[in-house]
Amino acid sequence: MNLEISYLYRDAANYKQFQSVIVANPDQFSPETVSEQLRSRFAADQVWPDILHFRPEDLGWPTCYFENHGEDEDDLDLHELESISPTDQPATTDFALNSL
């Protein structure tokens, strides 16, 4: 079963945009395992302990920054993991989970 990884970008004014990718899961990793692997890979980017921050562009995944995104202001250059859930839908990215 593949995994749908849903995430969002939240700007400094708390406006949000959402995105998701579906990743092939031939090794049948659990959503919790993938979340732990993402947290480990992006450990240096964590801002708040209860939110998993990451850069989808580092994984070849689409971003959901706003058009006027500006790091020189108060906007972060990080996305937040929203959920990871099993799906029967086909993969939308070539990313290999075992490369996390």
For each residue, the residues with C-beta under 8 A, 3 or more apart:
1: 25 28 86 87 88
2: 22 23 24 25 86 87 88 89 90 91
3: 22 23 25 29 31 34 84 85 86 87 97
4: 20 21 22 23 83 84 85 86 87 89
5: 20 21 22 23 34 61 81 83 84
6: 18 19 20 81 82 83 84 85
7: 18 19 20 54 56 64 79 80 81 82
8: 16 17 18 19 64 79 80 82
9: 16 17 19 63 64 65 66 69 79 80
10: 14 15 16 76 80
11: 14 15 16 66 69 75
12: 73 74 75 76
13:
14: 10 11
15: 10 11 66
16: 8 9 10 11
17: 8 9 64 65 66
18: 6 7 8 64 82
19: 6 7 8 9 56 61 62 63 64 79
20: 4 5 6 7
21: 4 5 56 61 62 92 93 95
22: 2 3 4 5 87 89 90 91 92 93
23: 2 3 4 5 91 93 95 97
24: 2 91 96 97
25: 1 2 3 28 29 86 97
26:
27: 97 98
28: 1 25
29: 3 25 33 34 37 97
30: 33 34
31: 3 34 35 83 84 85 86
32: 35 36
33: 29 30 36 37
34: 3 5 29 30 31 37 38 84 97 100
35: 31 32 38 39 52 81 84
36: 32 33 39 40
37: 29 33 34 40 41 97 100
38: 34 35 41 42 52 54 81 100
39: 35 36 42 43 46 52
40: 36 37 43 100
41: 37 38 54 100
42: 38 39 45 46 52 53 54 55 58
43: 39 40 46
44:
45: 42 53 54 55 78
46: 39 42 43 49 51 52 53
47: 51 53 76 78
48: 51 53
49: 46
50:
51: 46 47 48 80 81
52: 35 38 39 42 46 80 81
53: 42 45 46 47 48 76 78 79 80 81
54: 7 38 41 42 45 58 59 78 79 81
55: 42 45 58 59 77 78 79
56: 7 19 21 59 61 62 63 79
57: 60 61 63
58: 42 54 55
59: 54 55 56 95
60: 57 93 94 95
61: 5 19 21 56 57 93 95
62: 19 21 56
63: 9 19 56 57 79
64: 7 8 9 17 18 19 79
65: 9 17 69
66: 9 11 15 17 69 75
67:
68:
69: 9 11 65 66 75 77
70: 73 75
71: 75 76 77
72:
73: 12 70
74: 12
75: 11 12 66 69 70 71
76: 10 12 47 53 71
77: 55 69 71
78: 45 47 53 54 55
79: 7 8 9 19 53 54 55 56 63 64
80: 7 8 9 10 51 52 53
81: 5 6 7 35 38 51 52 53 54 84
82: 6 7 8 18
83: 4 5 6 31
84: 3 4 5 6 31 34 35 81
85: 3 4 6 31
86: 1 2 3 4 25 31
87: 1 2 3 4 22
88: 1 2
89: 2 4 22 92
90: 2 22
91: 2 22 23 24 94
92: 21 22 89
93: 21 22 23 60 61
94: 60 91
95: 21 23 59 60 61 99
96: 24 99
97: 3 23 24 25 27 29 34 37 100
98: 27
99: 95 96
100: 34 37 38 40 41 97
